[in-house]
Amino acid sequence: MQLFYYPEIGLNDIVTLDKEESQHICRVLRMQVNEKVFLTDGKGNFFTSILLDTNPKGCTIQIKDVEKEYQKRPFY
């Protein structure tokens, strides 16, 4: 599973990834439209999204689901 970082995400947002991440998705992973893309905001949230556009200069994705505090450990 590939996990991408995008700092400012909200549920049902449509976001465009930067050129470096987009090139990796399009040219290295060869992902296609409607494939799942997994993102994190670096704050413990895990997002499931759908790839809408495969432009290597800026892929567009739509956030479909969020899991807050993903794999948070119960330290007391």
C-alpha positions as CSV (number, residue, x, y, z in Angstrom):
1,M,0.0,0.0,0.0
2,Q,1.3,3.4,-1.0
3,L,0.6,6.2,1.5
4,F,0.8,9.9,0.4
5,Y,1.1,13.0,2.5
6,Y,-1.2,16.0,2.1
7,P,-1.3,18.4,5.0
8,E,-4.7,20.1,4.7
9,I,-7.4,17.6,3.9
10,G,-11.1,17.4,4.8
11,L,-13.8,14.8,4.1
12,N,-15.3,15.0,0.6
13,D,-12.6,17.4,-0.5
14,I,-11.2,17.4,-4.0
15,V,-7.5,18.0,-4.0
16,T,-4.7,18.2,-6.5
17,L,-1.4,16.6,-5.5
18,D,1.9,18.3,-6.3
19,K,4.0,17.5,-9.4
20,E,6.3,15.0,-7.6
21,E,3.5,12.9,-6.0
22,S,1.5,13.1,-9.3
23,Q,4.4,11.8,-11.4
24,H,4.9,9.0,-8.9
25,I,1.3,8.0,-9.1
26,C,1.1,8.2,-12.9
27,R,4.5,7.1,-14.1
28,V,5.9,4.8,-11.4
29,L,2.7,3.2,-10.0
30,R,0.8,3.5,-13.2
31,M,-2.5,4.0,-11.4
32,Q,-5.7,4.5,-13.3
33,V,-8.8,6.6,-12.9
34,N,-11.1,5.3,-10.1
35,E,-8.3,3.5,-8.2
36,K,-8.0,4.0,-4.5
37,V,-5.3,6.4,-3.2
38,F,-4.4,6.5,0.5
39,L,-3.3,9.7,2.2
40,T,-2.4,11.0,5.6
41,D,-2.4,14.6,6.9
42,G,0.4,13.9,9.4
43,K,-1.9,14.4,12.4
44,G,-3.0,10.8,12.8
45,N,-5.8,10.8,10.2
46,F,-5.9,8.2,7.4
47,F,-7.9,9.1,4.2
48,T,-9.2,6.8,1.5
49,S,-9.7,8.6,-1.8
50,I,-10.5,7.9,-5.5
51,L,-8.2,9.0,-8.3
52,L,-10.2,11.3,-10.6
53,D,-7.5,12.5,-13.0
54,T,-4.1,11.0,-14.0
55,N,-2.3,14.2,-15.0
56,P,1.5,13.8,-14.1
57,K,1.6,17.6,-13.4
58,G,-1.2,17.4,-10.9
59,C,-3.4,14.4,-10.1
60,T,-6.9,15.2,-8.8
61,I,-8.4,13.0,-6.1
62,Q,-11.6,13.0,-4.1
63,I,-11.6,12.1,-0.4
64,K,-14.2,9.4,0.3
65,D,-13.5,8.3,3.9
66,V,-11.4,9.2,6.9
67,E,-10.3,7.2,9.9
68,K,-9.3,9.5,12.7
69,E,-6.5,8.6,15.0
70,Y,-5.5,5.7,12.8
71,Q,-3.7,3.0,14.8
72,K,-3.4,5.2,17.8
73,R,-2.0,3.3,20.7
74,P,-3.7,3.5,24.1
75,F,-0.8,4.9,26.2
76,Y,-1.9,5.8,29.7
